[in-house]
Amino acid sequence: MPRNRLWTREETRMLGAIQQVMTGILLHCLGLLWMYLSLTQTTAFGATYIPLALLTAYPFWSSLLFIFTGAFTVSLEKIRSPFLVSYTLVANIVSACISVIGLLLLSVEFIIYSKSSKNSLWPHVCTRFL
């Protein structure tokens, strides 16, 4: 009777620690930057454009999901169990779906912004200085 062994690659720790956790931290920091720029844009230019990513709070809840998925992947490298393998696989699939949702949100936001902008906002003003 063959043994039921769980084999995972050694690179899963690297994938979980670097790619997913650091992506989550970076996305959270970018969300804070977007929020700061949106607030200063409103006070400085009087513009009422609110980014779609901030309305849905995508940078904040997706960053938590990426960090959570990375932690699952790192814990899988340390403790191998059938339940943890299935949870990590599901978390990685959900994380990939959330990434696609983020790309769609940003694409829709770029389209909405290009159609509705008539006056200069901070991206246009900043690029004129360069």
C-alpha positions as CSV (number, residue, x, y, z in Angstrom):
1,M,0.0,0.0,0.0
2,P,1.6,3.3,-1.1
3,R,2.1,6.1,1.4
4,N,0.1,9.3,1.1
5,R,2.9,11.9,1.2
6,L,2.4,15.6,0.7
7,W,5.1,17.0,-1.5
8,T,5.5,20.7,-2.0
9,R,8.3,22.6,-3.6
10,E,10.9,24.3,-1.5
11,E,10.2,27.6,-3.3
12,T,6.7,27.9,-1.7
13,R,8.3,29.6,1.3
14,M,10.0,32.1,-1.0
15,L,6.8,32.6,-3.0
16,G,4.7,33.1,0.1
17,A,7.1,35.4,1.9
18,I,8.3,37.5,-0.9
19,Q,5.6,37.6,-3.6
20,Q,2.3,37.5,-1.7
21,V,3.2,39.2,1.7
22,M,5.3,41.9,0.1
23,T,2.6,42.5,-2.6
24,G,0.1,42.9,0.2
25,I,2.2,45.4,2.1
26,L,3.0,47.3,-1.1
27,L,-0.6,47.4,-2.1
28,H,-1.6,48.7,1.3
29,C,1.0,51.5,1.1
30,L,-0.2,52.4,-2.3
31,G,-3.7,52.6,-1.0
32,L,-2.6,55.0,1.7
33,L,-0.9,57.1,-1.0
34,W,-4.0,57.1,-3.2
35,M,-6.1,58.2,-0.2
36,Y,-3.6,61.0,0.6
37,L,-3.4,62.2,-3.0
38,S,-7.2,62.1,-3.3
39,L,-7.7,64.2,-0.2
40,T,-5.1,66.7,-1.1
41,Q,-6.5,66.9,-4.7
42,T,-9.9,67.7,-3.3
43,T,-8.6,70.5,-1.0
44,A,-6.0,72.0,-3.4
45,F,-7.9,71.9,-6.7
46,G,-11.5,71.7,-5.6
47,A,-12.0,68.6,-7.8
48,T,-14.7,66.1,-6.9
49,Y,-13.3,63.1,-8.7
50,I,-13.2,60.1,-6.3
51,P,-11.2,57.1,-7.5
52,L,-13.1,53.9,-7.9
53,A,-10.4,51.9,-6.1
54,L,-10.9,54.1,-3.0
55,L,-14.7,53.8,-3.2
56,T,-14.5,50.0,-3.2
57,A,-11.5,50.1,-0.7
58,Y,-9.8,47.5,-2.9
59,P,-6.2,48.3,-1.8
60,F,-7.1,47.6,1.8
61,W,-9.1,44.4,1.7
62,S,-7.0,42.9,-1.0
63,S,-3.8,43.6,0.8
64,L,-5.1,41.8,3.8
65,L,-6.1,38.8,1.6
66,F,-2.6,38.7,0.0
67,I,-0.9,38.8,3.4
68,F,-3.2,36.1,4.7
69,T,-2.5,33.9,1.6
70,G,1.2,34.4,2.0
71,A,1.1,33.4,5.7
72,F,-0.8,30.2,4.7
73,T,1.8,29.4,2.2
74,V,4.7,29.9,4.7
75,S,2.9,27.8,7.3
76,L,2.4,25.1,4.7
77,E,6.2,24.9,4.3
78,K,6.6,24.4,8.1
79,I,3.6,22.2,8.9
80,R,2.4,19.9,6.2
81,S,-1.1,18.6,6.6
82,P,-3.8,17.7,4.1
83,F,-6.1,20.4,5.4
84,L,-3.5,23.1,5.2
85,V,-2.7,22.0,1.6
86,S,-6.3,22.4,0.6
87,Y,-6.7,25.7,2.5
88,T,-3.6,27.1,0.9
89,L,-4.7,26.0,-2.6
90,V,-8.1,27.7,-2.1
91,A,-6.5,30.8,-0.7
92,N,-4.1,31.0,-3.7
93,I,-7.0,30.6,-6.2
94,V,-9.0,33.3,-4.4
95,S,-6.0,35.6,-4.4
96,A,-5.5,35.1,-8.1
97,C,-9.2,36.0,-8.7
98,I,-8.9,39.1,-6.5
99,S,-5.9,40.2,-8.6
100,V,-8.0,39.9,-11.8
101,I,-10.8,42.0,-10.1
102,G,-8.2,44.6,-9.2
103,L,-7.0,44.8,-12.8
104,L,-10.6,45.2,-14.0
105,L,-11.3,47.9,-11.4
106,L,-8.2,49.9,-12.5
107,S,-9.1,49.5,-16.2
108,V,-12.7,50.7,-15.6
109,E,-11.3,53.6,-13.5
110,F,-8.9,54.7,-16.3
111,I,-11.8,54.6,-18.8
112,I,-14.1,56.6,-16.5
113,Y,-11.4,59.1,-15.8
114,S,-10.5,59.6,-19.4
115,K,-14.2,60.1,-20.4
116,S,-15.2,62.4,-17.5
117,S,-12.1,64.6,-16.9
118,K,-12.4,68.1,-18.4
119,N,-10.1,70.1,-16.1
120,S,-6.6,69.4,-14.9
121,L,-6.2,67.2,-11.9
122,W,-3.0,66.5,-9.9
123,P,-1.6,63.9,-12.4
124,H,-1.8,66.4,-15.2
125,V,-0.4,69.3,-13.2
126,C,2.5,67.1,-11.8
127,T,3.5,65.9,-15.3
128,R,3.7,69.4,-16.6
129,F,6.4,70.2,-14.1
130,L,8.5,67.3,-15.4
